[in-house]
Each structure stands twice: as structure tokens, then as C-alpha cells.
Amino acid sequence: MTDNDQIVWELLETHGKTYSEEAGIKLADKPSPLYQLHVLSTLLSARISADVAIAAARELFAAGYRTPAAMSEASWQDRVDALGRGHYRRYDERTARMLGDAADMISGDWHGDLRRLRDEADGDPGRIEDMLTDFPGIGPAGAAIFLREVQAAWPSVVPYADARVSKGAQRVGLPADQRKVSGLLADSGHPAELAAALVRVSRVRQVAGGRAAGTRAAGGRAKGAA
């Protein structure tokens, strides 16, 4: 096992859980879980802790808003209340509106199925990223979150590594060049999990004591953590 292999193994063992998993999303190439990932990506885009964004997503899903139709049918106040139960209060009113508008777009433009968006983009990550930013609440950061996570369900996206993933790689002594990081994701067999682990590492303000400290220290409460 090379040094890089050892670091990758440590990252997967210590932090190799996707944000989707934390939010209770059983990610698959199906309309409902893909929509739930879209919601989670919207919530994680705000300058708020990942823990709060994940808690808010869980509350929305527990309330039954797991499809675009269900989100659209919910009142604005219902969405605000669900976000509040997850302590997503600073941005709750604006986000509740954006979630409703995005759900309407997904239903109207893509018949409630984000696989249609992927197919329209021919599976190309760059095109998917551009199309995702058309949705309210999904800017470049949100699109990157979606693509990092959806690697678990969309093989055409693998490997997807953005600047946040590269920063995490640099923190733990892995090659920081985006092409090389992409190769590590592909070779790992768990690209979404490794990307999530590297994102967590990237949020650590100071890594002391070498790579092991870096892998163990990750996972704080930094705002915009994903």
C-alpha cells in the first residue's frame, strides 16, 4: 500500500460518509432521492453549518416533502416551519420560497425527474453544473455539492473534484492537482465518499501533527461546511 493509498483508506474510514447519507437520503438513480439531494444541496449552499443544513433537510423529508410535487403543494409557512424545526432560522423564509420555486421548475421543466436534466446534458458534468445553476438557491457552490454527491448514482459524473476537494487533498498530503485528485477519486471505488471526506478535511482551519491529525480532526461546524 502506497502512502497515498493509506491516506485515502484513513479518510474513508474516518470521514467516508456522504452528506446525503447523513441526511437520510438513500441515494439512487431515481427521481425522489435525486430531488432530495437537490434540496440538500440548496440548504448546504447557505453560510450555515452543515449540521444545521442536514437537520433541516431531515425535517423537510420527515414532513413528507420528498418530491417536487409534495414540496410545491406544501404552503410557504409549512416549509418555513419545517426549516425552523431543523434550526435553519436565519435563512428560513427566503429558502422556503426558493425551495417552492425550484420544485415548480423541476416539475415543469423536467417532469419531476432530474435524470432528464442529466440526459439533456449528455451526462457531461460541466453542462449539468451550468444547468443546475438555473435553479433558485443553486449557485456554483450548490451545483458542486450536488455533483460531488451524485457520483454515487451517476457514473457519467465520476470523477468529479472541485476546488474544495483539491483543498482537502492538499491538507492531508495528497496530490492537490485537480486531475490527480480526480484520479484518486476514480481509483478509490468510492468517489462520492472520498470527495465528502476531503471536503470535511478542507474545512479544518489548521492541521497539526501530520496527515493522521488532519484526517481525525475534520468534521467541524464551519459555516458553508459543504
Beta strands, then each sheet from edge to edge (+ up, - down):
end
